[in-house]
Amino acid sequence: MYDGSKIIVGLLVFVGMMTFPFWNNIGKAAYKTPELKLPPKSVATECVEGKEFMREKHMQLLNDWRDEAVRNGERLYVSQANHKQYQISLQNSCMKCHDNKEEFCDKCHNSASVSPYCWDCHIAPPKKGN
């Protein structure tokens, strides 16, 4: 083989450089759930759904709420967890307890590198301390 050793070295360097991000990040790339500042017990009664449901499916729930409220005119939501009725409203239901957008919404969304479009239409609550 003509210059076989150079080709093999070149291939090893190429494979090493292409796989470097993977083996360099072993053990570092795990997602860590951020610590969220929850509402005080005096404000919070209970969420519309359970904690695990809200962690996994809150955006789907908000999309369903938008469709029901804006497109169908429905303003009441019946919880699957406790069968209670809640007003379909981001600002009058969710933000009543989770009123610090920076400490609750933004902290988690930034750590997951997502940009929800909630605040394209809704007015963001004022920053605390202003």
Secondary structure, 3 states (H helix, E strand, C coil): CCCHHHHHHHHHHHHHHHHHHHHHCCCCCCCCCCCCCCCCCCCCCCCCCCHHHHHHHHHHHHHHHHHHHHHCCCCEEECCCCCCEEECCHHHHHHHHCCCCHHHHHHHHHHCCCCCCHHHHCCCCCCCCC
